[in-house]
Amino acid sequence: MQQVKAVVARTKGAPVEVVTINVPDPGPGEAVVKISTCGVCHTDLHYREGGINDDFPFLLGHEAAGVVEAVGPDVTGVAPGDFVVLNWRAVCGECRACKRGDLHYCFATHNATQKMTLADGPDAGAELSPALGIGAFAEKTLVAAGQCTKVDAEARPAAVGLLGCGVMAGIGAAINTGAVTRGKSVAVIGCGGVGVAAVAGSALAGASPVIAVDIDAKKLAKAVEMGATHTVDSSQSDPVEEIKRICAATYEGAEGADVVIEAVGRPETWKQAFYARDLAGTVVLVGVPTPEMKVPDLPLIDVFGRGGALKSSWYGDCLPSRDFPMLVDLYRQGRLDLDGFVSEEIGIGDVEAAFEKMHHGEVLRSVVVL
């Protein structure tokens, strides 16, 4: 058992606190990881606000890179000293999806069995709920060994750690879910961290044009830095018509983009994505909607008549053991600008301020350095 500093959300909506927690020694199938960096993701804010569930107190943080410190019995995939990116999809290998070879759709991903606990205060001993089974706004954390993906130790932790969630979600939405390739046109609606990653993934795959859509000029400018060939300010013009116009200027007869990635998670932007795709095109929903959201007044004949595919993308349909090392290699080669996603590096006590910057759209990612 070790005691370390960590960022915890004790109660719904209250500011996060830096506290001392207890981290157990790793048991069977578990690993203790010394955290190097952890990105501040909007999902962490959802946890703090009670938007995920009410299992307070939460140990926040999940976009992390670090070094394995210790492993439990029977762990063979990683060893002490390995530099790893943490993931929240530790595939089970036994469910129906895994047995048919679709490990990226694993139905039974798992976390550490033991619980980390609060070490002080009136609720000392309370079990912590780690965000996405990771809890990496901490000097050290306990995870399932399968949540550790070994990557090139020479890579910058602040950059590659972001593959743990948002950047992988966006790149994967383009390359894995949307099957973007050379010769395809892509539009990305919503250019926050995930949307800009989808732009980067589309550019990496050789798509053209790559159209970024948002209402914020700064976000559109960042999208251009990451590979967008065109931008649309949807507060000034109809994004559906603009996407169609741009694609028709590139490919004669095109009636929209081959792939439209919706990275906002709202009904109105999903409908824009639906109508902005070409005939037999693909819509990818990677923005996370709230449970009460519905898409109203969508004629079923339009769904049938336009053909193609309507897909959701969960974690970019990634398989960490396959995708993380590949993307880190591309980053090391200078072909994928993961550094461009890091807006600032902050301390463990600055998470609450980072939430405010995120809320106001001032950053792609604040990254906690431990």
JOFEN-V124667 format. One record per pair of residues at least 4 apart in sequence whose C-alpha atoms are under 6 Angstrom apart, sorted by the first residue. I is the first residue (numbers start at 0). J is the second residue. If there is no record, write none. Layout:
i/j
I/J
I/J
//
This chain:
i/j
0/22
0/23
0/24
1/21
1/22
2/20
2/21
3/19
3/20
3/138
4/18
4/19
4/137
4/138
5/17
5/18
5/136
5/137
6/16
6/17
6/136
7/15
7/16
7/57
7/58
8/15
8/47
8/56
8/57
9/55
9/56
11/47
11/48
11/49
12/47
12/48
19/118
20/116
20/117
20/118
21/115
21/116
21/118
22/115
25/29
25/30
25/70
25/71
26/71
27/71
27/72
28/71
28/74
28/143
28/144
29/70
29/71
29/111
29/142
29/143
29/144
30/69
30/70
30/141
30/142
30/144
31/68
31/69
31/140
31/141
32/66
32/67
32/68
32/139
32/140
33/65
33/66
33/139
34/65
34/138
34/139
35/64
35/65
35/369
36/63
36/64
36/157
36/367
36/368
36/369
37/62
37/63
37/366
37/367
38/62
38/365
38/366
39/365
39/366
43/59
45/50
46/50
46/51
49/53
56/127
57/127
57/128
57/129
58/127
58/128
58/129
58/134
59/130
59/134
59/136
60/134
60/135
60/136
61/133
61/134
61/135
62/160
62/161
62/163
62/164
63/84
63/85
63/160
64/83
64/84
64/156
64/160
65/82
65/83
66/80
66/81
66/82
66/83
67/79
67/80
67/81
68/79
69/79
82/149
82/152
83/147
83/148
83/149
83/150
84/147
84/148
84/160
85/146
85/147
85/163
86/146
86/163
87/131
87/146
88/108
89/108
89/109
89/145
89/146
90/105
90/108
91/107
91/108
92/97
93/97
96/101
96/104
96/105
97/101
97/102
97/105
103/316
103/317
103/318
110/132
110/143
111/142
111/143
115/127
116/124
116/125
116/126
116/127
117/123
117/124
117/125
118/123
119/123
129/133
129/134
130/134
133/142
148/320
150/324
156/160
158/337
158/338
161/166
162/166
162/167
164/168
165/193
166/193
166/196
167/171
168/172
168/314
168/315
169/193
169/194
169/196
169/197
170/196
170/197
170/200
171/175
171/315
172/176
172/177
172/312
172/315
173/177
173/179
173/197
173/200
173/201
174/178
174/179
180/204
180/205
180/206
181/205
181/206
182/206
183/206
183/257
184/206
184/207
184/208
184/256
184/257
185/209
185/256
185/258
185/259
186/209
186/210
186/211
186/259
187/211
187/212
187/259
187/260
188/212
188/261
188/262
189/194
189/212
189/213
189/262
189/263
190/194
190/195
190/213
190/218
191/195
192/363
194/262
195/222
199/225
199/226
201/206
202/206
202/226
208/228
209/227
209/228
210/227
210/229
210/230
211/230
212/230
212/231
213/232
213/233
214/232
214/233
214/234
222/227
223/227
233/237
233/238
238/242
239/271
239/275
243/247
243/254
243/255
246/250
246/255
247/251
247/253
254/277
255/275
255/276
255/277
256/276
256/277
257/276
257/277
257/280
258/280
258/281
258/282
259/272
259/276
259/282
260/282
260/283
261/284
262/285
262/286
263/286
264/286
264/287
264/288
265/288
266/294
271/275
276/280
278/305
279/305
279/306
279/307
280/307
281/307
281/308
281/309
282/309
283/310
283/311
284/311
284/312
285/312
300/304
301/305
312/316
318/322
319/323
329/334
329/335
330/334
330/335
340/363
341/364
342/362
342/363
342/364
342/365
343/365
344/365
344/366
344/367
345/366
345/367
346/367
346/368
347/367
356/361
357/361
357/362
//
